[in-house]
Amino acid sequence: MGKSPRELLNGFNKGFKEFSKEMPKEAKSFMSLINTTYEPSYLDLKTKELISVSIGLFSRCEYCIAVHVHNALSAGATREEILEAAMVAVAFGGGPSMAYGVTTVKDCLDEFEKDFHKKGNTEEEVG
């Protein structure tokens, strides 16, 4: 991985903010789709984020992996749940997905888990 997990997360957020200024209509439309898609319905947010981790891994998108590992942790996913979701991508994507799983996903977990702590049965953001 060329950039650290934190650099990937912050880079995406900064890039999207800048894009939103240049292309506000498109950014607003994208966020409308995202907000609608990730709204809990038949699937809760944690499940949707775990699916997103798997898709990001299968797609070999480091930015997607960083954003969705962070979001999955924020939604209450455990390290074990995220790694299991990653292995679903490996089942479809083989060696390349395994390579991103044992590097990018692991690095993101190691970095972002410290942003959250257990309090009772819920995880809360601390940073």
Disulfide bonds with the S-S distance in Angstrom:
none
